[in-house]
Amino acid sequence: MNVAPSPAGRPEHPREVPLIVADDRAGLLKAREALGIGAGASVGGSALALVPTMGALHEGHRSLIRLARQRAAHVAVSVFVNPLQFGPNEDFSRYPRTFDADLEVCAAEEVDLVFAPSVEDMYLPDRQVGVSAGRMGSIVEGEFRPGHLDGMLTVVLKLFNLVQPDVAVFGQKDAQQLAMIRRMVADLNLPVSVVGAPTVREPDGLALSSRNRYLSPEDRVAGLALSRALHAGAGQRTPAEIRRAALAVLAAEPSLAVDYLVLVDPATFTEVGDGHTGEAVLAVAARVGSTRLIDNVTLTLR
Ligand code: AMP
């Protein structure tokens, strides 16, 4: 059958080639060959876009996959729960793992390649070298999750080296993660173009997260205070008013344990002063029951 290529070089018709699943470098090289991806970008656009995930895929991930499809002829999704980015008392062992359902989501979204390595595939038992997130890795999220941003950057760099994407898509939901990845790409001259994607929310405002499935109905109601607080802050004018309005909403929800509420520069994640104009990120992290939630919104201050 003849199928017309779309502007990105993708057939307009449903997939005729099955989803390829790889778990190591050899599998990835074979997959690139099967997809006809050579070294470097294809003529007239990017050859491969990567969407890194930890699985338990939801509508937020799906929106990233759709954005990736607009940016490249082929889309790869990685599914890897990265032990390096979890602290000793965090939820690595109970993090949801739903690989079969994830494959179905990827097939439905016409993903070309799923990269799902095991921990042993990814890390040598005596590994020594990793990425340091620098000073930016020890503020805001980094203050409450020491080592998290180092571990996240290390796995993202490894994924870039293994999958060799031209484009990588990350959610604004993890705003400091996105800022740090942009920083790493600039500081280390990585040949990947980073695309940020907007946060997908439930109709009542709760940002989608793989961790939402841990929330009891009561926890979920309490968790709604995060997006409400951001909304209240976004309605104000000055940094002081923004912080005050958002904190007042959080304080009214007694079952939330707030880690931080900050108004920061989107690129550096340092707190903005009262005279700040331009973009700023209002970011919040709080625990409800045994679940930790994060959320943020980008504001323009005049
Ligand atoms: P995770 O699987 O939680 O590590 O997330 C994988 C990617 O999906 C990251 O780039 C996240 O920022 C992004 N993501 C997670 N939740 C959402 C959401 N609600 N909307 C958009 N992107 C999201």
Residues whose N, C-alpha, C, O or C-beta is under 5 A from the ligand:
A	BS01	AMP	P52 T53 M54 G55 G60 H61 V169 F170 G171 Q172 K173 D174 A197 P198 T199 V200 A207 L208 S209
